[in-house]
């Protein structure tokens, strides 16, 4: 009996240990498609593909010093504190300033700021800086279509069937959250299409929503669905920077 109990106790111990040692992966892609490298804790070096993306697998939970640099030292090396918790993570490496890059979390849409960004080196200031930056990055001034001002000799403009309701910042936040929680990118795309049928969004808002979609075919479908529901359609062409695939970029330009 005692022997059996010891076996069961040992099995329970190793089961708990196995669960505690579960590993996760971190995906990072460069927004501008430039190759880069990641050095974890000054020991292991990971190099991205030529198109600027990599996956770091088998990472146990914990905090890592992630130093990110670029080919040819084009920009200064960026230093991040990367926390790996109970989920896999995806980031987009985006240029925030002339020499400062951030890691945009593709699940939470929050931006991780380098430890020494903007001259603030103490680690204690990182959380405060990150909160201020995230709040600023998510502040979007609602864009309203310009309508002629009624005069004494002209009649007020009456909305037509082609006019649409301009989405507010709250509308955008809710839509982004719904897409983030969607089980698949296809489901997120369906949610976006339904929202576009009800309200118009800005190109900037559409761009930020597209960050949640890693498949460029889904990004193309998102832009195509949003094209006729924009308050600043003249800026639609600027979305071409979100594509790396030449064939998909060509399809976007055909729109």
Secondary structure, 3 states (H helix, E strand, C coil): CHHHHHHHHHHHHHHHHHHHCCEEEEEEEECCCCCEEEEECCCEEEECCCCCEEEEEEEECEEEEEEEEEHHHCCCCEEEEEEECCCCEEEEEEECCCCCEEEEECCCCCEEECCCHHHCCCHHHHHHHHHHHHHHHCCCCCCCCCCCCCCCCCCCCCCCCCCCEECCHHHHHHHHHHHHHCCCHHHHHHHHHHHHCCEEECHHHHHHHHCCCCCHHHHHHHHHHHCCCECCHHHHHHHHHHCCCHHHHHHHHCC
